[in-house]
Amino acid sequence: MGAAIKKGGPFMIISHIGNRAVSLYITEAELKERNLAIETINQDQVQCLLAVALRESRLDGWEAAELEVFPGRDAVLLFARRKSGVPRHLLFSDFETLLHAVRLCPDVLPSALSRTKGGYLLTAYPFEGENLPAVLYEFGRELGQSAYLTAHLKEQGETLLPVCAMASLRAYFVH
């Protein structure tokens, strides 16, 4: 059962999908009220809408990681799934090994990719309550769970793909 958020007219409807994911139905009228359009809505705007909906529904402590947006004729449907707050860092000796692991991975996880002297560092966030797929450990070597390593690598200019790394690698390199 969805919870409707009403702010002076249009509705945003949040429906829980288990305890780790939600869907958000945003009407065209709600988008117009916020000076947004179905045809041009972008990732940053969707994240802001989700943040508003979660705050107004008092769902604090809920960190979205994977967002999928499905624009329709008169509404937008958004699916969001929580990620673990603790990243896993895996070092891959070369790009081909990384691609092979990503291709065999059953899930596309929230992730970032950086280049280091030792190879390619994939920072992946398992979904809340889950572990990373075993295939990533078969081809990569875990370097720990530092929450600050990704920010450090970005600051040093080592980051290649700051978000959606696994999805991007699959889209452009894995066939």
N, C-alpha and C positions, 0 to 999 in steps of 0.2 A: 504494500500500500504506500503510495507516494504522499509526501507532505508538500502542500502547496505554499508557496511564498507569495503573498499578495502585497503589493506596494502601490496602492492607488489605482488598481484596475487590472492590468495583465498579470498572468500567473507564470511563475517558474515552478516546475514540479520536480521534486527530488524523490527518487525511488531507490531504496537500498537494495543492493544485490549481494546478499550475504552480509558479512560484517567487514569486508575488505574493498567493496566497490559501490559506486552509486551511478545512477543515470540522472541526467538533468534535462528536462524538456523545457525549452525556452521559446515562447511564442514570438511571432513577428512583432506584435504590439509591444512586448517587453523589450525587444531589441530596439525598436524605434524610440521608445521612452529613454533609452540610454544612448541614442544617436548612433546605433549600429544597424547594419544591414546583413541579411542572410548571405547575399552574394559576395560580400567583401570581408566578412568576419575573419580575423586572424588568430593565431595561437595566443598572443598576449591578451587579446580581448576575451578569449574563451577562458583563460586562466583567471582573469579578473572577475568574470561572471561566476565562475565556480567558487572563488573566494567569497564573493558576496553571498551566494546561496548558502555556503557552509556556515558563514558567520551568522546570517539571519536565522538559520536553523539550529544554531548553537551546537554545531558539530566541531568543537575545537579539538586540537590535537590531531587533526586529520590532514595528512600530507599527501597531496595528489602527486602521482609520478607519471602515469601513462594516461594520456588523454586522447580520445578518439572523437572526432566531430563528424556528424552526419547532417549536412544542411538539407532541408526539405523545402517544399513549396511555400509553407507558411509557418515554419518553426525550425529550430535547430535541436538535434538530439546529441547530447554529450555523454560519453561514458568515461568515468575516471576510476582508476584502481590505485589503492595505496601502495607505497613502496616502503621498504624497511628504511629506518633512519640511518642504518649502518651500511656504508658501501663496502664492496669487496673489490680488491685490486688484484688483477691477474696480469702477469707479464708473459708475453708471447715472444719467442725468439725472433720471428720474422713475420712479415705481412701474410704470406701464404698460409702459415700455420694458424694465424688469427682468423683468416677467412674460412678456413676449413672448420674450425671450432664454431664459428658463428653460423655457418651453413648447417651444421649438425645439431645445433642447439634447438630444442623444441619450442622455446619461448623467445620472443624479442623483448628484452628487458630494458628498462630505463638505464642508460649507460652513457659514458663519455670515453673518448679515445685520445691518448697522448703518445707522443714519441719520446723515448728515453734512450740513453746510451746503450742500454741492454736490450732494446727491442721496442715492442709496442705494449703500452699499458692500457688495458681495458678496465675501466671502473664501472662495475655493474651493481645495480640495486635490486636485490631479490624482492619479490612482493612480500608484503607483511606476513610473517608466520611461515615463510618458505625459505628453502636453501637455494643456492644457485644450482643450475643443472650440472650434473656430474661431468658432462662432456667438456665443459670449460676447464675443469681441473685436470682432465686427461691431456689437454694440449697446452695449458698455461700453468704457470706457477704462482700460487697465491702469495702476495706480499703483505697482507694484513688488512686491517679495516679502518685505517685512519680517515676520519671525516674531513681532514684538512688537506690531504695530499692532492686532491683534484684542484682545489683553489690555488695551491702552491704551483702546480704545473701550469695552470692557466696564467698565473702571474708571471711565470718565467717564459711564457710564449711557446710552451711545449704541446699545448692542446691542439689536436687536429679536428676533432668533432666534440664540441662541448656538451651536446645533448643528442639523444636518439642515435647514438653511434651504431648500435647493432642494426637498427632499422635502416640506416643509411648504407652501411656495408652490404646488407642484403639487397637493397634496392639497386646499388650501382656496381657491385662486384660479384654477387653470388647468383648464379643462374641454374 
